[in-house]
Amino acid sequence: MQELNSFYRKKNYPTDVLSFPNDLTFFAGLEDNSLGDVFISFSKAQVQAQKAKHSLEREIAFLAVHGFLHLKGYQHRTEEEFQIMLALQEKILQNVGLNLDKTT
C-alpha cells in the first residue's frame, strides 16, 4: 500500500484504503461499467480494529464504504467534508447492521 500511495498520491507512507475511480486518465479507453477500484490494507485494518476495539469485519466494512464514497466523488479535505463523509459512512454501516460503537 505504501508503494501505491507513493506512486499515485505522492505520499510516501502506508495507508489503510485507496480508491481509483475509472474516470482517471490512466483508465482512459477501457470499456468498464464499474466505478473503479478500492484497495484495503488488511494489516492496517487489523491494527485499526484492535485499537478501536471493534471487529475486523466492521473495520474492513468501514474502509470499503470510505473507499466507495471516494469513488462517488466525496472528499475530506476540510472538516466539513470529513463530517459529511463520516455521517454517510455511519448511516451505510448502520443500514447493514455494523454500528460504529465499540461492541461490534
C-alpha positions in Angstrom: 0.0 0.0 0.0 2.9 2.4 0.7 4.1 1.9 -2.9 0.7 2.6 -4.3 0.2 5.6 -2.1 3.7 6.9 -3.0 3.3 6.3 -6.7 -0.3 7.6 -7.2 -0.7 10.2 -4.4 3.0 11.2 -3.9 2.6 10.3 -0.1 5.4 8.0 0.9 3.7 6.2 3.8 1.3 3.3 4.2 -2.4 4.0 4.2 -5.5 2.0 5.0 -7.6 2.4 1.9 -7.0 3.8 -1.6 -9.7 4.4 -4.3 -9.1 4.7 -8.0 -12.1 6.0 -10.0 -12.4 4.7 -13.5 -12.6 8.3 -14.8 -8.9 8.8 -14.1 -6.7 9.3 -17.2 -4.8 6.1 -16.8 -8.0 4.2 -17.2 -8.9 6.1 -20.4 -10.1 3.8 -23.2 -11.2 0.9 -21.0 -14.7 -0.3 -21.6 -15.8 -0.9 -18.0 -19.0 -0.1 -16.2 -17.5 -0.2 -12.8 -17.0 2.9 -10.6 -13.4 2.0 -10.1 -11.2 0.0 -7.7 -10.8 0.1 -3.9 -7.7 -1.3 -2.2 -7.8 -2.0 1.5 -4.7 -2.8 3.6 -5.6 -5.9 5.6 -2.7 -5.3 8.0 -3.7 -1.7 8.7 -7.3 -2.8 9.1 -6.2 -5.3 11.7 -4.3 -2.7 13.7 -7.0 -0.2 13.5 -9.7 -2.7 14.6 -7.7 -3.6 17.6 -7.0 0.0 18.5 -10.7 0.9 18.2 -11.8 -2.3 20.0 -14.2 -3.4 17.3 -14.2 -6.3 14.9 -12.0 -6.7 11.9 -15.2 -7.2 9.9 -16.5 -3.8 10.9 -13.2 -2.1 10.2 -13.0 -3.6 6.7 -16.6 -2.6 6.0 -15.8 0.9 7.2 -12.8 1.2 4.9 -14.8 -0.3 2.0 -17.6 2.2 2.4 -15.0 5.0 2.8 -13.4 3.9 -0.5 -16.7 3.7 -2.2 -17.7 7.2 -1.2 -14.4 8.4 -2.7 -15.4 6.7 -6.0 -18.7 8.6 -5.8 -16.8 11.8 -5.6 -16.8 12.5 -1.8 -13.7 14.0 -0.3 -12.5 15.0 3.2 -10.1 17.9 2.6 -11.9 20.1 5.1 -13.5 19.4 8.4 -17.0 19.9 6.9 -16.3 17.4 4.1 -14.9 15.0 6.7 -18.1 15.2 8.9 -20.3 14.7 5.8 -18.4 11.6 4.8 -18.3 10.2 8.4 -22.1 10.7 8.7 -22.7 8.8 5.4 -20.3 6.0 6.5 -22.2 5.7 9.8 -25.6 5.6 8.1 -24.5 3.0 5.5 -22.9 0.7 8.1 -25.9 1.0 10.4 -28.1 0.0 7.5 -26.2 -3.2 7.1 -26.0 -3.9 10.9 -22.5 -2.7 11.5 -22.7 0.1 14.0 -19.7 2.2 14.8 -19.9 1.6 18.5 -17.1 -0.4 20.2 -19.2 -3.6 20.7 -19.5 -4.7 17.1 
